[in-house]
Amino acid sequence: MITALDSKILDRNCEALGISVDSLMANAGKALYDVLVKEFEKKKILIVCGVGNNGGDGFACAKHFGKKATVALLLPPERIKKEAARKHFEALDRKHVMFSDVYLDQYEVIVDCVLGVGARAPLDAEHKEYVKQLKNFKGRIVSADVPTGLGTKSAVVPDITVTFHDVKEGMTKENCGRIIVADIGIPEEAAHVMGPGDMLLYPVPREDSHKGENGRLLVIGGGPYIGAPALAGMAAQRAGIDIVHIATPKRCFIPIASMTPTFIMHDLPDDVLRETDVKRLLEISKNVDAVLIGPGLGKAPDTMAAVREFVLRCGKPMVIDADGIDAVSMMTVLPDNVVITPHRGEFEKFSGFAAKSCDLMELSKKRNVTILLKGVSDVIVNADCKRTNRAGTPGMTVGGTGDVLSGIVAGLLAKHMDMFGAACLGAYICGQAGEKAFDEFSYGMIATDVIDKITNVLKDHLKG
């Protein structure tokens, strides 16, 4: 079962794979036609079309009937705005009629192609009147993809729904009749490999939002290594969050604070993270939306113990990266709000298995964690889902890009994305930024170049 947003994502990912909306619409029309011919041969059919892509499916279907079915437009044709829908409308070899001029008792079957998954509630007066008239229709009703008005108080209730690719959220036998799922040529890659459509998941701020409402992140890192928590924090900022707190041992405090005035800094009293710091870190975490722990921490025994205690007690959505993964590798079950971002070596220590021989989804279920396994192709899994990210470049083997990735994922968690969605989208944004950095700097790219390109990725994909 997929949502309306999933459908939009699939459409955009298909376009990126060279499969146009026009082509998918043609396939949908043919699939709908095949069902109608099989179920209602020689019946008098009226195809009622709206002015969006659902109407386009109806126009594409009508083309196969020739003059054996009547096409009725609910609204004037000049209101057809979608390019693909207009193309199929103009390809019709006969005149249409207006729905308002039709006598429904002249037909035995009505094909409902008025509003699809992109429709918004509540229905306006014109669409409510259309639904009302269909309620009084004595013949059979077939809806394309979803019944018009599905999910509203005023919706068409068909005898059959021919839905495309997969069942849509909210569809039941009671509100859709018999559901027939039709293949329209959407490849597996569009659903399982991250693509530009997935940028629709990005949490765009409300126009009236205020400071802090778009994400507050705590990064816990540093000690032996200074740059890692700073890279992660800057990446989270470029991914669009409002506030980054960095809690770091005293030897890292001044260097990181000197890198940018935009961090809120918290100095820890020793040169490495200690168990005695956990209480203070828990207090700081109360004022953030998500936590990233691990970058640059090192592997001192006291540090490892502190990470484990904090992870168990924090309760906030969390990314565990780098040395933090090493710390939790001995924990049999993690809190259910955790993403880990290992490379293959870290993964093998965490799991006890080579990545190629491990059932990632089974491991995710067993350890209660979302896994973003970094590699030539990143693999993202939880207990129920698996996706792949192919965005990226060999130039991203340079030090610090893993911190950039964990910072982006943690930033998206702070923007209130779910664990799996943040891991998937974070991997894609980081990979895309890496590709842009590589285009400019080739193999001379460094981690900060990737950070600088994050905003270009957002600009390219979020123009609308």
HELIX and SHEET records of a PDB file:
HELIX    1   1 ALA A    4  ALA A   16  1                                  13    
HELIX    2   2 VAL A   21  GLU A   39  1                                  19    
HELIX    3   3 ASN A   53  PHE A   65  1                                  13    
HELIX    4   4 PRO A   77  ARG A   79  5                                   3    
HELIX    5   5 GLU A   83  GLU A   90  1                                   8    
HELIX    6   6 PHE A   99  ASP A  101  5                                   3    
HELIX    7   7 LEU A  104  GLN A  106  5                                   3    
HELIX    8   8 ALA A  125  LYS A  135  1                                  11    
HELIX    9   9 LYS A  173  CYS A  176  1                                   4    
HELIX   10  10 GLU A  188  HIS A  192  1                                   5    
HELIX   11  11 PRO A  196  LEU A  201  5                                   6    
HELIX   12  12 GLY A  227  ARG A  238  1                                  12    
HELIX   13  13 LYS A  250  MET A  259  1                                  10    
HELIX   14  14 GLU A  275  ASP A  277  5                                   3    
HELIX   15  15 VAL A  278  SER A  285  1                                   8    
HELIX   16  16 PRO A  301  CYS A  314  1                                  14    
HELIX   17  17 ASP A  323  VAL A  328  1                                   6    
HELIX   18  18 ARG A  344  SER A  351  1                                   8    
HELIX   19  19 ALA A  355  SER A  357  5                                   3    
HELIX   20  20 LEU A  360  ARG A  367  1                                   8    
HELIX   21  21 PRO A  394  THR A  397  5                                   4    
HELIX   22  22 THR A  401  ALA A  414  1                                  14    
HELIX   23  23 MET A  419  PHE A  441  1                                  23    
HELIX   24  24 SER A  442  GLY A  444  5                                   3    
HELIX   25  25 ALA A  447  HIS A  461  1                                  15    
SHEET    1   A 7 VAL A  97  MET A  98  0                                        
SHEET    2   A 7 ALA A  69  LEU A  73  1                                        
SHEET    3   A 7 ILE A  45  CYS A  49  1                                        
SHEET    4   A 7 VAL A 109  CYS A 113  1                                        
SHEET    5   A 7 ARG A 140  ALA A 144  1                                        
SHEET    6   A 7 ILE A 160  PHE A 164  1                                        
SHEET    7   A 7 ARG A 178  ALA A 182  1                                        
SHEET    1   B 9 PHE A 263  LEU A 268  0                                        
SHEET    2   B 9 ILE A 243  PRO A 249  1                                        
SHEET    3   B 9 ARG A 216  ILE A 220  1                                        
SHEET    4   B 9 ALA A 290  ILE A 293  1                                        
SHEET    5   B 9 MET A 318  ILE A 320  1                                        
SHEET    6   B 9 VAL A 338  ILE A 340  1                                        
SHEET    7   B 9 THR A 370  LEU A 373  1                                        
SHEET    8   B 9 ASP A 378  VAL A 381 -1                                        
SHEET    9   B 9 LYS A 386  ASN A 389 -1                                        
END                                                                             
